[in-house]
Amino acid sequence: MLVALPALNSCQAGSRTSTRTITAETLAYKYSASVEAARREFDGKELVVKGYVSNSVVMPKDDESEGMILLDSGKKTPDPQVQCWFSRYESAEFADISTAQSITIRGIFNGESGIVLKFCKLVHKD
């Protein structure tokens, strides 16, 4: 029984994938070019996304469990936006972020209903 344990651990270590870093602009472009291809590439994967805040942060209400922030390329032209959903437990991290600020977040991609990252955490703010 103990002999199988190292083999099991090595299988688990080999099955992990690394977190991918991408800009909000590139992610939105790939999704706009082909929803199906973007979903095959990113669905269920952890991404680190750098972009510019395109709206005021929507903080969770008392009875809601999630808040939301939108990221885009920061250019003057209208771009598709990346929706980043975060838990109320992450609210303090997102509370002092302002529109047009450059930030980096980490979350799990779900392209079923748009360019969406779930379980977002703030990695860095400029």
N, CA, C and O atoms as a GROMACS GRO file, in nm:
protein
  504
    1MET      N    1   0.082  -0.119   0.000
    1MET     CA    2   0.000   0.000   0.000
    1MET      C    3   0.087   0.126   0.000
    1MET      O    4   0.057   0.221  -0.072
    2LEU      N    5   0.193   0.128   0.079
    2LEU     CA    6   0.280   0.245   0.084
    2LEU      C    7   0.358   0.264  -0.045
    2LEU      O    8   0.399   0.376  -0.076
    3VAL      N    9   0.380   0.158  -0.120
    3VAL     CA   10   0.454   0.166  -0.246
    3VAL      C   11   0.374   0.245  -0.349
    3VAL      O   12   0.435   0.316  -0.430
    4ALA      N   13   0.242   0.237  -0.348
    4ALA     CA   14   0.157   0.306  -0.446
    4ALA      C   15   0.148   0.455  -0.419
    4ALA      O   16   0.120   0.532  -0.511
    5LEU      N   17   0.171   0.497  -0.297
    5LEU     CA   18   0.159   0.639  -0.261
    5LEU      C   19   0.252   0.730  -0.340
    5LEU      O   20   0.205   0.832  -0.390
    6PRO      N   21   0.383   0.700  -0.354
    6PRO     CA   22   0.469   0.787  -0.434
    6PRO      C   23   0.426   0.794  -0.581
    6PRO      O   24   0.438   0.899  -0.644
    7ALA      N   25   0.376   0.684  -0.634
    7ALA     CA   26   0.330   0.684  -0.773
    7ALA      C   27   0.209   0.774  -0.788
    7ALA      O   28   0.199   0.848  -0.887
    8LEU      N   29   0.118   0.771  -0.694
    8LEU     CA   30   0.000   0.856  -0.697
    8LEU      C   31   0.039   1.003  -0.689
    8LEU      O   32  -0.014   1.085  -0.764
    9ASN      N   33   0.130   1.036  -0.600
    9ASN     CA   34   0.175   1.175  -0.586
    9ASN      C   35   0.243   1.225  -0.713
    9ASN      O   36   0.225   1.342  -0.749
   10SER      N   37   0.319   1.141  -0.780
   10SER     CA   38   0.386   1.185  -0.903
   10SER      C   39   0.286   1.210  -1.014
   10SER      O   40   0.307   1.299  -1.096
   11CYS      N   41   0.176   1.134  -1.018
   11CYS     CA   42   0.072   1.157  -1.118
   11CYS      C   43   0.004   1.291  -1.094
   11CYS      O   44  -0.022   1.366  -1.189
   12GLN      N   45  -0.024   1.323  -0.970
   12GLN     CA   46  -0.088   1.449  -0.938
   12GLN      C   47   0.001   1.567  -0.973
   12GLN      O   48  -0.047   1.666  -1.028
   13ALA      N   49   0.128   1.558  -0.944
   13ALA     CA   50   0.219   1.668  -0.973
   13ALA      C   51   0.230   1.690  -1.123
   13ALA      O   52   0.241   1.804  -1.168
   14GLY      N   53   0.228   1.583  -1.201
   14GLY     CA   54   0.238   1.597  -1.346
   14GLY      C   55   0.112   1.650  -1.410
   14GLY      O   56   0.119   1.704  -1.521
   15SER      N   57  -0.003   1.638  -1.343
   15SER     CA   58  -0.128   1.682  -1.403
   15SER      C   59  -0.157   1.830  -1.379
   15SER      O   60  -0.250   1.883  -1.440
   16ARG      N   61  -0.083   1.897  -1.294
   16ARG     CA   62  -0.105   2.038  -1.266
   16ARG      C   63  -0.059   2.123  -1.384
   16ARG      O   64   0.041   2.093  -1.449
   17THR      N   65  -0.134   2.228  -1.411
   17THR     CA   66  -0.094   2.320  -1.517
   17THR      C   67  -0.054   2.451  -1.455
   17THR      O   68  -0.102   2.487  -1.347
   18SER      N   69   0.032   2.523  -1.521
   18SER     CA   70   0.078   2.650  -1.467
   18SER      C   71  -0.024   2.760  -1.499
   18SER      O   72  -0.102   2.749  -1.593
   19THR      N   73  -0.020   2.862  -1.419
   19THR     CA   74  -0.106   2.978  -1.439
   19THR      C   75  -0.053   3.056  -1.558
   19THR      O   76   0.067   3.079  -1.570
   20ARG      N   77  -0.142   3.097  -1.644
   20ARG     CA   78  -0.104   3.173  -1.763
   20ARG      C   79  -0.127   3.321  -1.741
   20ARG      O   80  -0.229   3.361  -1.685
   21THR      N   81  -0.032   3.403  -1.784
   21THR     CA   82  -0.044   3.549  -1.775
   21THR      C   83  -0.080   3.604  -1.912
   21THR      O   84  -0.022   3.565  -2.014
   22ILE      N   85  -0.179   3.695  -1.915
   22ILE     CA   86  -0.231   3.750  -2.040
   22ILE      C   87  -0.288   3.889  -2.013
   22ILE      O   88  -0.329   3.917  -1.901
   23THR      N   89  -0.290   3.974  -2.113
   23THR     CA   90  -0.352   4.106  -2.095
   23THR      C   91  -0.502   4.094  -2.121
   23THR      O   92  -0.547   4.004  -2.192
   24ALA      N   93  -0.578   4.185  -2.063
   24ALA     CA   94  -0.722   4.190  -2.087
   24ALA      C   95  -0.748   4.210  -2.236
   24ALA      O   96  -0.842   4.151  -2.290
   25GLU      N   97  -0.667   4.291  -2.301
   25GLU     CA   98  -0.683   4.316  -2.444
   25GLU      C   99  -0.667   4.187  -2.525
   25GLU      O  100  -0.749   4.159  -2.613
   26THR      N  101  -0.563   4.110  -2.497
   26THR     CA  102  -0.539   3.985  -2.571
   26THR      C  103  -0.649   3.883  -2.545
   26THR      O  104  -0.696   3.817  -2.638
   27LEU      N  105  -0.691   3.870  -2.419
   27LEU     CA  106  -0.797   3.776  -2.385
   27LEU      C  107  -0.926   3.814  -2.457
   27LEU      O  108  -0.993   3.727  -2.513
   28ALA      N  109  -0.962   3.942  -2.456
   28ALA     CA  110  -1.083   3.988  -2.524
   28ALA      C  111  -1.073   3.967  -2.675
   28ALA      O  112  -1.171   3.928  -2.739
   29TYR      N  113  -0.956   3.993  -2.732
   29TYR     CA  114  -0.936   3.973  -2.876
   29TYR      C  115  -0.955   3.826  -2.912
   29TYR      O  116  -1.026   3.794  -3.008
   30LYS      N  117  -0.893   3.736  -2.836
   30LYS     CA  118  -0.905   3.593  -2.865
   30LYS      C  119  -1.050   3.547  -2.854
   30LYS      O  120  -1.097   3.468  -2.936
   31TYR      N  121  -1.120   3.595  -2.753
   31TYR     CA  122  -1.260   3.557  -2.734
   31TYR      C  123  -1.345   3.612  -2.848
   31TYR      O  124  -1.433   3.542  -2.899
   32SER      N  125  -1.322   3.736  -2.888
   32SER     CA  126  -1.398   3.797  -2.998
   32SER      C  127  -1.372   3.728  -3.131
   32SER      O  128  -1.462   3.715  -3.214
   33ALA      N  129  -1.248   3.684  -3.151
   33ALA     CA  130  -1.212   3.617  -3.276
   33ALA      C  131  -1.280   3.481  -3.287
   33ALA      O  132  -1.325   3.444  -3.395
   34SER      N  133  -1.287   3.407  -3.178
   34SER     CA  134  -1.351   3.275  -3.179
   34SER      C  135  -1.384   3.234  -3.036
   34SER      O  136  -1.296   3.199  -2.958
   35VAL      N  137  -1.512   3.239  -3.005
   35VAL     CA  138  -1.557   3.199  -2.870
   35VAL      C  139  -1.518   3.054  -2.843
   35VAL      O  140  -1.468   3.022  -2.736
   36GLU      N  141  -1.541   2.968  -2.942
   36GLU     CA  142  -1.512   2.826  -2.924
   36GLU      C  143  -1.364   2.801  -2.898
   36GLU      O  144  -1.328   2.726  -2.807
   37ALA      N  145  -1.278   2.863  -2.977
   37ALA     CA  146  -1.133   2.845  -2.959
   37ALA      C  147  -1.087   2.900  -2.824
   37ALA      O  148  -1.006   2.838  -2.756
   38ALA      N  149  -1.139   3.015  -2.786
   38ALA     CA  150  -1.102   3.074  -2.657
   38ALA      C  151  -1.147   2.985  -2.542
   38ALA      O  152  -1.075   2.968  -2.444
   39ARG      N  153  -1.265   2.928  -2.555
   39ARG     CA  154  -1.314   2.839  -2.448
   39ARG      C  155  -1.231   2.712  -2.440
   39ARG      O  156  -1.201   2.665  -2.330
   40ARG      N  157  -1.193   2.657  -2.553
   40ARG     CA  158  -1.106   2.538  -2.552
   40ARG      C  159  -0.972   2.570  -2.485
   40ARG      O  160  -0.918   2.488  -2.411
   41GLU      N  161  -0.920   2.688  -2.512
   41GLU     CA  162  -0.789   2.726  -2.460
   41GLU      C  163  -0.792   2.764  -2.312
   41GLU      O  164  -0.698   2.733  -2.238
   42PHE      N  165  -0.900   2.832  -2.268
   42PHE     CA  166  -0.898   2.894  -2.135
   42PHE      C  167  -0.998   2.841  -2.033
   42PHE      O  168  -0.974   2.853  -1.913
   43ASP      N  169  -1.110   2.784  -2.076
   43ASP     CA  170  -1.215   2.744  -1.980
   43ASP      C  171  -1.159   2.659  -1.866
   43ASP      O  172  -1.089   2.560  -1.889
   44GLY      N  173  -1.192   2.699  -1.744
   44GLY     CA  174  -1.153   2.625  -1.625
   44GLY      C  175  -1.009   2.647  -1.582
   44GLY      O  176  -0.965   2.589  -1.482
   45LYS      N  177  -0.936   2.729  -1.655
   45LYS     CA  178  -0.795   2.751  -1.622
   45LYS      C  179  -0.777   2.880  -1.542
   45LYS      O  180  -0.852   2.976  -1.558
   46GLU      N  181  -0.676   2.878  -1.457
   46GLU     CA  182  -0.642   2.998  -1.380
   46GLU      C  183  -0.560   3.090  -1.469
   46GLU      O  184  -0.461   3.048  -1.528
   47LEU      N  185  -0.604   3.216  -1.478
   47LEU     CA  186  -0.534   3.317  -1.556
   47LEU      C  187  -0.495   3.433  -1.467
   47LEU      O  188  -0.566   3.468  -1.372
   48VAL      N  189  -0.382   3.493  -1.498
   48VAL     CA  190  -0.342   3.620  -1.438
   48VAL      C  191  -0.361   3.722  -1.549
   48VAL      O  192  -0.298   3.712  -1.654
   49VAL      N  193  -0.447   3.820  -1.525
   49VAL     CA  194  -0.486   3.916  -1.629
   49VAL      C  195  -0.450   4.057  -1.585
   49VAL      O  196  -0.484   4.100  -1.475
   50LYS      N  197  -0.380   4.127  -1.674
   50LYS     CA  198  -0.345   4.267  -1.650
   50LYS      C  199  -0.430   4.353  -1.742
   50LYS      O  200  -0.440   4.327  -1.862
   51GLY      N  201  -0.491   4.456  -1.685
   51GLY     CA  202  -0.573   4.546  -1.764
   51GLY      C  203  -0.601   4.674  -1.688
   51GLY      O  204  -0.544   4.700  -1.582
   52TYR      N  205  -0.689   4.754  -1.746
   52TYR     CA  206  -0.726   4.883  -1.689
   52TYR      C  207  -0.872   4.880  -1.647
   52TYR      O  208  -0.957   4.831  -1.720
   53VAL      N  209  -0.899   4.932  -1.530
   53VAL     CA  210  -1.034   4.934  -1.477
   53VAL      C  211  -1.119   5.027  -1.563
   53VAL      O  212  -1.086   5.144  -1.581
   54SER      N  213  -1.228   4.974  -1.617
   54SER     CA  214  -1.311   5.053  -1.708
   54SER      C  215  -1.440   5.103  -1.645
   54SER      O  216  -1.519   5.169  -1.712
   55ASN      N  217  -1.462   5.073  -1.519
   55ASN     CA  218  -1.581   5.120  -1.449
   55ASN      C  219  -1.553   5.128  -1.299
   55ASN      O  220  -1.447   5.086  -1.253
   56SER      N  221  -1.647   5.180  -1.228
   56SER     CA  222  -1.634   5.178  -1.082
   56SER      C  223  -1.652   5.034  -1.035
   56SER      O  224  -1.730   4.959  -1.094
   57VAL      N  225  -1.583   4.998  -0.932
   57VAL     CA  226  -1.596   4.864  -0.876
   57VAL      C  227  -1.735   4.848  -0.818
   57VAL      O  228  -1.782   4.934  -0.744
   58VAL      N  229  -1.801   4.738  -0.852
   58VAL     CA  230  -1.932   4.707  -0.795
   58VAL      C  231  -1.908   4.618  -0.674
   58VAL      O  232  -1.875   4.500  -0.687
   59MET      N  233  -1.924   4.676  -0.556
   59MET     CA  234  -1.898   4.602  -0.432
   59MET      C  235  -2.019   4.515  -0.399
   59MET      O  236  -2.132   4.550  -0.433
   60PRO      N  237  -1.995   4.400  -0.333
   60PRO     CA  238  -2.108   4.315  -0.295
   60PRO      C  239  -2.200   4.387  -0.196
   60PRO      O  240  -2.153   4.459  -0.108
   61LYS      N  241  -2.328   4.367  -0.214
   61LYS     CA  242  -2.426   4.420  -0.118
   61LYS      C  243  -2.429   4.326   0.002
   61LYS      O  244  -2.367   4.219   0.000
   62ASP      N  245  -2.500   4.364   0.105
   62ASP     CA  246  -2.506   4.283   0.227
   62ASP      C  247  -2.548   4.139   0.199
   62ASP      O  248  -2.493   4.045   0.256
   63ASP      N  249  -2.648   4.123   0.112
   63ASP     CA  250  -2.702   3.990   0.088
   63ASP      C  251  -2.641   3.920  -0.034
   63ASP      O  252  -2.682   3.808  -0.067
   64GLU      N  253  -2.546   3.984  -0.101
   64GLU     CA  254  -2.484   3.924  -0.218
   64GLU      C  255  -2.345   3.872  -0.183
   64GLU      O  256  -2.279   3.924  -0.092
   65SER      N  257  -2.302   3.771  -0.254
   65SER     CA  258  -2.173   3.712  -0.220
   65SER      C  259  -2.061   3.759  -0.311
   65SER      O  260  -1.944   3.733  -0.282
   66GLU      N  261  -2.093   3.830  -0.421
   66GLU     CA  262  -1.988   3.867  -0.515
   66GLU      C  263  -1.995   4.015  -0.555
   66GLU      O  264  -2.102   4.075  -0.560
   67GLY      N  265  -1.876   4.069  -0.583
   67GLY     CA  266  -1.864   4.201  -0.644
   67GLY      C  267  -1.803   4.182  -0.782
   67GLY      O  268  -1.764   4.071  -0.818
   68MET      N  269  -1.795   4.290  -0.860
   68MET     CA  270  -1.748   4.278  -0.996
   68MET      C  271  -1.671   4.402  -1.039
   68MET      O  272  -1.702   4.514  -0.997
   69ILE      N  273  -1.572   4.379  -1.123
   69ILE     CA  274  -1.494   4.486  -1.182
   69ILE      C  275  -1.472   4.451  -1.329
   69ILE      O  276  -1.460   4.333  -1.363
   70LEU      N  277  -1.468   4.552  -1.415
   70LEU     CA  278  -1.445   4.531  -1.557
   70LEU      C  279  -1.307   4.580  -1.596
   70LEU      O  280  -1.265   4.688  -1.554
   71LEU      N  281  -1.236   4.501  -1.676
   71LEU     CA  282  -1.104   4.539  -1.726
   71LEU      C  283  -1.106   4.546  -1.877
   71LEU      O  284  -1.174   4.469  -1.944
   72ASP      N  285  -1.029   4.642  -1.930
   72ASP     CA  286  -1.011   4.650  -2.075
   72ASP      C  287  -0.868   4.691  -2.106
   72ASP      O  288  -0.782   4.686  -2.018
   73SER      N  289  -0.843   4.731  -2.230
   73SER     CA  290  -0.706   4.763  -2.274
   73SER      C  291  -0.657   4.898  -2.225
   73SER      O  292  -0.536   4.924  -2.225
   74GLY      N  293  -0.748   4.985  -2.182
   74GLY     CA  294  -0.710   5.119  -2.140
   74GLY      C  295  -0.702   5.218  -2.254
   74GLY      O  296  -0.669   5.334  -2.233
   75LYS      N  297  -0.733   5.173  -2.375
   75LYS     CA  298  -0.732   5.262  -2.491
   75LYS      C  299  -0.861   5.341  -2.497
   75LYS      O  300  -0.960   5.305  -2.432
   76LYS      N  301  -0.859   5.447  -2.574
   76LYS     CA  302  -0.977   5.534  -2.585
   76LYS      C  303  -1.090   5.469  -2.665
   76LYS      O  304  -1.206   5.508  -2.650
   77THR      N  305  -1.058   5.372  -2.748
   77THR     CA  306  -1.160   5.306  -2.829
   77THR      C  307  -1.237   5.204  -2.743
   77THR      O  308  -1.181   5.147  -2.650
   78PRO      N  309  -1.365   5.184  -2.776
   78PRO     CA  310  -1.440   5.085  -2.697
   78PRO      C  311  -1.388   4.943  -2.724
   78PRO      O  312  -1.378   4.902  -2.840
   79ASP      N  313  -1.356   4.872  -2.620
   79ASP     CA  314  -1.304   4.735  -2.630
   79ASP      C  315  -1.400   4.640  -2.560
   79ASP      O  316  -1.476   4.680  -2.472
   80PRO      N  317  -1.395   4.513  -2.600
   80PRO     CA  318  -1.465   4.414  -2.517
   80PRO      C  319  -1.400   4.414  -2.378
   80PRO      O  320  -1.281   4.440  -2.364
   81GLN      N  321  -1.480   4.386  -2.278
   81GLN     CA  322  -1.431   4.393  -2.141
   81GLN      C  323  -1.427   4.256  -2.076
   81GLN      O  324  -1.506   4.167  -2.109
   82VAL      N  325  -1.334   4.240  -1.985
   82VAL     CA  326  -1.321   4.120  -1.905
   82VAL      C  327  -1.392   4.144  -1.773
   82VAL      O  328  -1.358   4.237  -1.700
   83GLN      N  329  -1.491   4.060  -1.742
   83GLN     CA  330  -1.562   4.069  -1.615
   83GLN      C  331  -1.486   3.988  -1.511
   83GLN      O  332  -1.453   3.872  -1.534
   84CYS      N  333  -1.458   4.050  -1.398
   84CYS     CA  334  -1.386   3.984  -1.289
   84CYS      C  335  -1.476   3.983  -1.166
   84CYS      O  336  -1.506   4.089  -1.110
   85TRP      N  337  -1.518   3.865  -1.124
   85TRP     CA  338  -1.606   3.851  -1.009
   85TRP      C  339  -1.523   3.810  -0.887
   85TRP      O  340  -1.440   3.720  -0.895
   86PHE      N  341  -1.546   3.878  -0.775
   86PHE     CA  342  -1.472   3.849  -0.653
   86PHE      C  343  -1.568   3.834  -0.536
   86PHE      O  344  -1.678   3.889  -0.536
   87SER      N  345  -1.525   3.760  -0.436
   87SER     CA  346  -1.610   3.735  -0.320
   87SER      C  347  -1.612   3.856  -0.227
   87SER      O  348  -1.526   3.943  -0.234
   88ARG      N  349  -1.710   3.858  -0.142
   88ARG     CA  350  -1.718   3.968  -0.045
   88ARG      C  351  -1.598   3.967   0.049
   88ARG      O  352  -1.565   4.069   0.110
   89TYR      N  353  -1.534   3.853   0.061
   89TYR     CA  354  -1.416   3.843   0.146
   89TYR      C  355  -1.294   3.912   0.083
   89TYR      O  356  -1.197   3.941   0.152
   90GLU      N  357  -1.300   3.938  -0.046
   90GLU     CA  358  -1.193   4.008  -0.117
   90GLU      C  359  -1.224   4.157  -0.133
   90GLU      O  360  -1.144   4.231  -0.191
   91SER      N  361  -1.337   4.201  -0.084
   91SER     CA  362  -1.384   4.340  -0.103
   91SER      C  363  -1.282   4.445  -0.061
   91SER      O  364  -1.264   4.544  -0.131
   92ALA      N  365  -1.217   4.425   0.050
   92ALA     CA  366  -1.122   4.524   0.100
   92ALA      C  367  -1.008   4.546   0.000
   92ALA      O  368  -0.960   4.658  -0.015
   93GLU      N  369  -0.966   4.440  -0.069
   93GLU     CA  370  -0.859   4.451  -0.168
   93GLU      C  371  -0.901   4.538  -0.287
   93GLU      O  372  -0.818   4.609  -0.344
   94PHE      N  373  -1.028   4.532  -0.324
   94PHE     CA  374  -1.077   4.603  -0.441
   94PHE      C  375  -1.138   4.740  -0.408
   94PHE      O  376  -1.169   4.817  -0.499
   95ALA      N  377  -1.154   4.770  -0.281
   95ALA     CA  378  -1.228   4.890  -0.239
   95ALA      C  379  -1.167   5.022  -0.286
   95ALA      O  380  -1.241   5.115  -0.318
   96ASP      N  381  -1.036   5.033  -0.290
   96ASP     CA  382  -0.975   5.162  -0.324
   96ASP      C  383  -0.921   5.169  -0.467
   96ASP      O  384  -0.832   5.248  -0.497
   97ILE      N  385  -0.975   5.087  -0.555
   97ILE     CA  386  -0.935   5.088  -0.696
   97ILE      C  387  -1.021   5.190  -0.770
   97ILE      O  388  -1.141   5.201  -0.746
   98SER      N  389  -0.958   5.265  -0.859
   98SER     CA  390  -1.030   5.368  -0.933
   98SER      C  391  -1.032   5.339  -1.083
   98SER      O  392  -0.952   5.261  -1.134
   99THR      N  393  -1.126   5.403  -1.150
   99THR     CA  394  -1.139   5.389  -1.295
   99THR      C  395  -1.009   5.431  -1.364
   99THR      O  396  -0.944   5.528  -1.324
  100ALA      N  397  -0.972   5.355  -1.468
  100ALA     CA  398  -0.852   5.377  -1.550
  100ALA      C  399  -0.723   5.332  -1.481
  100ALA      O  400  -0.615   5.345  -1.539
  101GLN      N  401  -0.732   5.279  -1.361
  101GLN     CA  402  -0.614   5.230  -1.292
  101GLN      C  403  -0.571   5.096  -1.352
  101GLN      O  404  -0.655   5.013  -1.387
  102SER      N  405  -0.441   5.075  -1.362
  102SER     CA  406  -0.386   4.950  -1.410
  102SER      C  407  -0.379   4.852  -1.294
  102SER      O  408  -0.321   4.882  -1.189
  103ILE      N  409  -0.438   4.732  -1.313
  103ILE     CA  410  -0.433   4.630  -1.209
  103ILE      C  411  -0.405   4.493  -1.272
  103ILE      O  412  -0.421   4.474  -1.392
  104THR      N  413  -0.364   4.402  -1.188
  104THR     CA  414  -0.346   4.263  -1.229
  104THR      C  415  -0.427   4.177  -1.133
  104THR      O  416  -0.416   4.190  -1.011
  105ILE      N  417  -0.508   4.089  -1.190
  105ILE     CA  418  -0.591   4.001  -1.109
  105ILE      C  419  -0.564   3.856  -1.148
  105ILE      O  420  -0.508   3.827  -1.254
  106ARG      N  421  -0.606   3.766  -1.062
  106ARG     CA  422  -0.597   3.622  -1.089
  106ARG      C  423  -0.735   3.562  -1.069
  106ARG      O  424  -0.802   3.591  -0.970
  107GLY      N  425  -0.779   3.479  -1.164
  107GLY     CA  426  -0.910   3.415  -1.152
  107GLY      C  427  -0.922   3.298  -1.247
  107GLY      O  428  -0.831   3.269  -1.325
  108ILE      N  429  -1.035   3.230  -1.239
  108ILE     CA  430  -1.064   3.113  -1.322
  108ILE      C  431  -1.154   3.156  -1.437
  108ILE      O  432  -1.260   3.214  -1.416
  109PHE      N  433  -1.111   3.127  -1.560
  109PHE     CA  434  -1.186   3.167  -1.679
  109PHE      C  435  -1.309   3.080  -1.698
  109PHE      O  436  -1.303   2.957  -1.684
  110ASN      N  437  -1.421   3.145  -1.731
  110ASN     CA  438  -1.545   3.077  -1.769
  110ASN      C  439  -1.605   3.156  -1.884
  110ASN      O  440  -1.663   3.262  -1.863
  111GLY      N  441  -1.592   3.105  -2.006
  111GLY     CA  442  -1.638   3.176  -2.124
  111GLY      C  443  -1.778   3.142  -2.169
  111GLY      O  444  -1.815   3.175  -2.282
  112GLU      N  445  -1.856   3.078  -2.086
  112GLU     CA  446  -1.991   3.036  -2.124
  112GLU      C  447  -2.081   3.154  -2.160
  112GLU      O  448  -2.158   3.145  -2.256
  113SER      N  449  -2.071   3.262  -2.085
  113SER     CA  450  -2.161   3.375  -2.110
  113SER      C  451  -2.085   3.506  -2.126
  113SER      O  452  -2.134   3.612  -2.087
  114GLY      N  453  -1.966   3.498  -2.182
  114GLY     CA  454  -1.884   3.618  -2.202
  114GLY      C  455  -1.743   3.596  -2.154
  114GLY      O  456  -1.703   3.484  -2.122
  115ILE      N  457  -1.669   3.703  -2.147
  115ILE     CA  458  -1.529   3.698  -2.104
  115ILE      C  459  -1.529   3.718  -1.953
  115ILE      O  460  -1.523   3.830  -1.904
  116VAL      N  461  -1.536   3.607  -1.881
  116VAL     CA  462  -1.562   3.611  -1.736
  116VAL      C  463  -1.452   3.537  -1.661
  116VAL      O  464  -1.411   3.427  -1.698
  117LEU      N  465  -1.406   3.601  -1.553
  117LEU     CA  466  -1.317   3.536  -1.457
  117LEU      C  467  -1.389   3.529  -1.324
  117LEU      O  468  -1.444   3.628  -1.277
  118LYS      N  469  -1.389   3.412  -1.263
  118LYS     CA  470  -1.453   3.390  -1.133
  118LYS      C  471  -1.346   3.375  -1.026
  118LYS      O  472  -1.230   3.347  -1.055
  119PHE      N  473  -1.385   3.395  -0.903
  119PHE     CA  474  -1.297   3.378  -0.786
  119PHE      C  475  -1.173   3.467  -0.797
  119PHE      O  476  -1.062   3.424  -0.764
  120CYS      N  477  -1.192   3.591  -0.842
  120CYS     CA  478  -1.078   3.681  -0.866
  120CYS      C  479  -1.015   3.730  -0.736
  120CYS      O  480  -1.082   3.753  -0.634
  121LYS      N  481  -0.886   3.743  -0.745
  121LYS     CA  482  -0.807   3.801  -0.636
  121LYS      C  483  -0.716   3.907  -0.697
  121LYS      O  484  -0.666   3.891  -0.809
  122LEU      N  485  -0.696   4.013  -0.625
  122LEU     CA  486  -0.608   4.119  -0.670
  122LEU      C  487  -0.463   4.076  -0.650
  122LEU      O  488  -0.424   4.037  -0.540
  123VAL      N  489  -0.384   4.083  -0.758
  123VAL     CA  490  -0.244   4.045  -0.753
  123VAL      C  491  -0.157   4.169  -0.735
  123VAL      O  492  -0.064   4.170  -0.654
  124HIS      N  493  -0.190   4.274  -0.812
  124HIS     CA  494  -0.108   4.396  -0.810
  124HIS      C  495  -0.192   4.514  -0.859
  124HIS      O  496  -0.276   4.499  -0.947
  125LYS      N  497  -0.167   4.631  -0.803
  125LYS     CA  498  -0.228   4.754  -0.855
  125LYS      C  499  -0.120   4.859  -0.870
  125LYS      O  500  -0.033   4.874  -0.784
  126ASP      N  501  -0.126   4.931  -0.981
  126ASP     CA  502  -0.026   5.036  -1.009
  126ASP      C  503  -0.073   5.169  -0.958
  126ASP      O  504  -0.003   5.269  -0.972
   0.00000   0.00000   0.00000
